[in-house]
């Protein structure tokens, strides 16, 4: 009887250890928000809600997916070789000619916090060529989330766990005019400043966007790179 009790106890203990091991491996324990999610508004104060993402880098891709250039922060300067463009409507070098060079733009995101509010249609990816960058205003007359921005595709699902990375890929066009600079003919782009933004389509609207600093787009987005000087070169 004593031996049977010991055997039963050992089996129960073994089963308990096995169950514990299984319970630790059959699901992911959610990570807490990363410290960098305690982000700032555009005036330097603490943002009302944590930022969900950080933009790790933005990579511009040309023909065949070749890397034409990369930026890793705001206020950076990058000249993309026109010769590496995915498509280019003019390949000559005659002064005064105009063309459009197309590149893919790959935005690498890292999730650093869980959503403050679940999205409705999804996350919104946008850009502006306005030189005010993150300080553009919510000027949309219909009360929408974009104001002085252009949408980059439809809303997207970013179902990432905290600490996970994801690449978003879009297409971007660079209209230009060939002009003389010294002894060379060089492409001069129509715009030189570009800012990229990531919105949670619900959190953006929950913030008090009629008051400073939340009247500025950069204060309500989940991540942004602003005032990138992305131009073309031969």
C-alpha positions in Angstrom: 0.0 0.0 0.0 2.8 2.3 0.9 4.6 1.6 -2.4 1.4 2.2 -4.3 1.0 5.6 -2.6 4.6 6.6 -3.4 4.1 5.5 -7.0 0.9 7.5 -7.3 2.5 10.5 -5.8 5.4 10.3 -8.2 3.1 10.0 -11.2 1.1 12.9 -10.0 4.2 15.0 -9.5 5.5 14.0 -13.0 2.1 14.9 -14.5 2.2 18.3 -12.7 5.7 19.1 -14.0 4.6 18.1 -17.5 1.5 20.1 -17.4 3.5 23.1 -16.2 5.9 22.7 -19.0 3.1 22.5 -21.5 1.3 25.5 -20.0 4.5 27.6 -20.5 5.0 26.7 -24.1 1.5 26.5 -25.6 0.9 30.3 -25.7 2.9 33.5 -25.8 2.8 35.6 -22.7 2.2 39.2 -23.8 5.1 41.5 -23.3 4.6 44.8 -21.5 5.0 48.1 -23.3 8.6 49.0 -24.1 10.1 52.1 -22.4 10.3 54.1 -25.7 6.5 53.9 -26.1 6.3 56.7 -23.5 6.7 59.2 -26.4 6.4 63.0 -26.7 4.0 65.3 -28.5 5.5 67.8 -31.0 6.0 70.3 -28.2 8.0 67.9 -26.1 5.4 67.1 -23.5 4.3 63.5 -22.6 1.8 62.2 -25.1 -1.6 61.4 -23.6 -1.3 57.8 -24.8 1.8 55.6 -25.5 3.0 55.4 -29.1 2.4 52.0 -30.6 5.3 51.9 -33.0 8.7 53.1 -33.9 9.9 53.5 -37.5 13.2 51.7 -37.5 14.2 52.7 -41.1 12.8 53.7 -44.5 14.4 52.0 -47.5 13.9 53.1 -51.1 14.1 50.3 -53.6 14.7 50.5 -57.3 14.6 48.1 -60.2 14.6 44.5 -59.2 14.3 45.4 -55.5 17.8 46.9 -55.4 18.4 49.2 -52.4 18.8 52.8 -53.7 19.0 54.4 -50.3 18.0 54.2 -46.6 17.2 56.7 -43.8 17.1 55.9 -40.1 15.6 59.0 -38.6 14.0 62.4 -39.2 15.6 65.4 -40.9 17.9 63.3 -43.1 19.2 64.0 -46.6 19.1 61.3 -49.3 19.7 61.5 -53.0 18.4 58.6 -55.0 20.2 57.7 -58.2 17.8 58.3 -61.1 19.5 55.5 -62.9 18.4 53.0 -60.3 14.7 53.9 -60.4 12.1 51.1 -60.7 10.7 53.1 -63.7 11.7 56.4 -65.2 9.8 58.2 -67.9 12.8 60.1 -69.3 16.3 58.6 -69.4 18.1 61.3 -71.4 20.1 64.3 -70.2 18.7 67.3 -72.1 18.2 70.4 -70.1 14.6 71.4 -69.5 13.2 67.9 -70.0 10.8 66.6 -67.3 10.3 63.1 -66.0 9.0 60.9 -63.3 11.1 58.4 -61.4 9.4 55.7 -59.4 10.8 53.8 -56.4 9.3 51.4 -53.9 9.4 52.7 -50.3 9.7 50.1 -47.6 8.8 51.2 -44.0 10.2 49.0 -41.3 8.1 49.2 -38.1 8.6 47.8 -34.6 5.7 47.5 -32.2 6.6 49.0 -28.9 3.2 49.2 -27.2 -0.2 47.6 -27.3 -3.0 49.7 -28.8 -4.7 52.2 -26.5 -7.8 51.6 -28.6 -8.6 48.8 -31.1 -8.5 50.1 -34.7 -11.7 50.3 -36.7 -10.8 49.9 -40.3 -7.0 49.6 -39.6 -3.8 51.5 -39.4 -3.4 54.5 -41.7 -0.2 55.1 -43.6 0.3 58.6 -45.0 2.8 61.2 -46.1 3.1 64.9 -46.7 5.4 67.1 -48.7 4.5 70.1 -46.6 7.7 71.4 -45.0 6.0 71.8 -41.6 6.5 68.1 -41.2 4.9 66.8 -38.0 3.5 70.2 -37.4 1.0 70.1 -40.2 -2.6 70.8 -39.0 -5.8 68.8 -39.1 -7.4 70.9 -41.8 -9.7 68.3 -43.3 -13.1 70.0 -43.7 -14.9 66.7 -43.2 -13.2 66.1 -39.8 -11.2 63.1 -41.1 -7.8 62.0 -39.9 -5.6 63.2 -42.8 -5.7 66.9 -43.2 -2.6 67.9 -45.3 -1.6 64.4 -46.0 -1.8 61.8 -48.8 -2.9 58.2 -48.1 -0.5 55.5 -49.0 -2.9 52.6 -49.9 -5.9 51.4 -47.8 -5.9 50.9 -44.0 -3.7 47.9 -43.0 -3.7 45.4 -40.2 -0.6 45.5 -38.0 -1.2 42.4 -35.9 2.3 42.4 -34.3 3.3 41.4 -30.8 5.4 43.9 -28.8 9.0 43.7 -30.0 8.1 42.3 -33.5 9.1 44.0 -36.7 7.2 44.3 -40.0 8.0 45.8 -43.4 5.3 47.8 -45.3 6.0 48.4 -48.9 4.5 51.2 -51.1 5.3 53.0 -54.3 6.4 56.6 -54.5 6.9 58.9 -57.5 9.4 61.7 -57.9 8.5 64.2 -60.6 11.6 66.1 -61.7 13.0 68.6 -64.2 16.5 68.5 -65.6 18.4 71.7 -65.0 22.0 72.9 -65.4 24.2 73.0 -62.3 27.7 74.2 -63.2 28.8 72.1 -66.1 26.4 69.2 -65.3 22.7 68.6 -66.1 21.0 67.3 -62.9 17.4 66.3 -61.9 15.7 68.7 -59.6 12.6 67.3 -57.9 9.3 69.0 -57.7 9.3 68.5 -53.9 12.3 68.0 -51.5 10.6 67.5 -48.1 8.7 64.3 -47.3 7.3 63.2 -43.9 5.7 59.7 -43.2 3.1 59.0 -40.6 1.4 55.9 -39.0 -2.0 56.4 -37.4 -4.3 54.2 -35.3 -7.6 55.3 -36.9 -9.4 55.3 -33.6 -6.7 56.6 -31.2 -6.1 59.6 -33.5 -9.7 60.6 -33.1 -9.7 60.0 -29.3 -7.1 62.7 -28.8 -8.2 66.4 -28.3 -7.3 67.5 -31.8 -8.7 70.9 -31.5 -6.3 71.9 -28.8 -2.5 72.5 -28.8 -0.4 70.4 -29.2 -2.9 67.8 -30.5 -3.9 70.0 -33.4 -0.6 69.0 -34.9 -0.6 65.7 -36.8 2.7 64.5 -35.2 1.1 64.6 -31.7 -1.7 62.1 -32.6 0.2 59.6 -34.8 1.7 56.4 -33.5 5.0 57.0 -35.3 6.5 59.4 -37.9 9.7 60.4 -39.7 9.6 64.1 -40.7 11.2 66.4 -43.1 13.3 63.8 -45.0 15.1 65.6 -47.9 14.8 62.8 -50.4 15.8 64.0 -53.9 17.3 62.6 -57.1 20.7 62.5 -58.6 22.0 61.0 -61.9 
